[in-house]
């Protein structure tokens, strides 16, 4: 059965898309830790990040770097934290989270955000893509 993220890639479930190319997709987390919290995924469904082949993993990190830079320009923060937990959805994904201190990387702080607010944040980040 297709993962939640594969359904997003296939357009079966909507998302607040930031960017995509033929291999990768970046979109906002609907339960962000902080505004601008994004997920970056390979479009190919692979459960565990360390099962991703080297070239696809390299490309994923380069794609994530581009997204992180745009988020940093769009959301007030000190840095963009990166986290790979890989438990909640069986599809490799990287969390890019605007942070001001290490305590900001706490999923207990995640909360739903209205669709309109997510759409506004996604639009701002898209404007700042290089």
C-alpha positions in Angstrom: 0.0 0.0 0.0 1.3 3.5 -0.9 2.5 5.6 2.0 0.9 8.9 2.9 3.8 10.7 1.2 3.4 8.7 -2.0 -0.2 9.7 -2.0 0.9 13.3 -1.7 3.4 12.8 -4.6 0.6 11.3 -6.7 -1.7 14.2 -6.0 -4.2 12.0 -4.1 -3.7 14.1 -0.9 -3.2 17.9 -1.1 -0.2 19.6 0.4 1.3 23.0 0.8 4.0 22.5 -1.8 7.2 24.5 -1.7 9.1 23.0 -4.5 9.6 19.8 -6.6 11.6 18.3 -9.3 11.5 14.9 -11.0 13.0 13.2 -7.9 12.1 15.3 -4.9 9.3 17.2 -3.2 9.3 19.7 -0.4 6.1 20.7 1.4 5.0 22.2 4.8 4.3 19.9 7.7 0.6 20.3 8.7 1.6 19.9 12.4 4.7 22.1 12.5 7.0 22.5 15.4 7.5 26.1 14.3 6.1 28.1 11.3 8.0 27.1 8.2 8.6 23.5 9.3 8.9 21.6 6.0 9.4 18.0 4.9 11.7 17.0 2.1 11.2 13.6 0.5 12.4 11.6 -2.4 9.4 10.8 -4.7 10.5 7.2 -4.8 9.0 5.4 -1.8 11.8 4.1 0.3 11.1 3.5 4.0 14.5 4.0 5.7 16.9 6.9 4.8 19.9 4.6 5.0 18.3 2.3 2.4 18.3 5.2 -0.1 21.0 4.7 -2.8 23.9 7.1 -2.6 23.1 9.3 -5.6 19.5 9.8 -4.6 20.5 10.6 -1.0 23.1 13.1 -2.2 20.5 14.7 -4.4 18.0 14.8 -1.5 20.5 16.7 0.7 21.3 19.2 -2.0 17.5 19.7 -2.6 17.0 20.1 1.1 19.8 22.7 1.3 18.0 24.8 -1.3 14.7 24.6 0.6 16.4 25.4 4.0 17.9 28.6 2.6 14.5 29.7 1.4 12.9 29.0 4.7 15.6 30.9 6.6 14.9 34.0 4.4 11.2 33.6 5.0 10.8 32.9 8.7 12.5 34.6 11.6 14.9 32.1 13.1 18.6 31.6 14.0 19.0 28.4 12.0 17.2 25.7 10.1 17.4 22.5 12.2 17.4 19.2 10.4 16.0 16.0 11.8 15.5 12.5 10.4 13.4 10.3 12.7 11.9 8.0 10.2 9.3 6.4 12.4 6.0 8.2 11.9 5.6 7.7 8.1 7.2 4.7 6.3 8.7 7.0 3.6 12.1 8.6 3.9 11.8 12.2 4.8 13.9 15.1 6.3 12.4 17.6 8.6 13.6 21.2 8.1 12.6 23.2 11.2 13.2 26.9 11.9 14.9 27.1 15.3 16.4 29.6 17.7 17.7 27.0 20.2 18.1 23.2 20.5 14.9 23.0 22.6 13.0 24.0 19.4 13.6 20.5 18.0 10.9 18.9 20.1 8.0 17.2 18.4 5.9 17.6 21.6 5.6 21.3 20.5 4.0 20.4 17.1 0.5 21.6 16.6 -2.0 21.9 13.8 -2.0 25.1 11.8 -4.9 26.5 9.7 -4.7 25.8 6.0 -4.7 29.6 5.2 -1.7 30.2 7.4 0.2 27.2 5.8 -0.6 28.5 2.4 0.7 32.0 3.2 4.0 30.5 4.7 4.4 28.2 1.6 4.0 31.2 -0.7 6.6 33.2 1.2 9.1 30.4 1.1 8.5 29.9 -2.7 9.3 33.5 -3.3 12.7 33.1 -1.6 13.8 30.0 -3.6 17.0 30.8 -5.5 
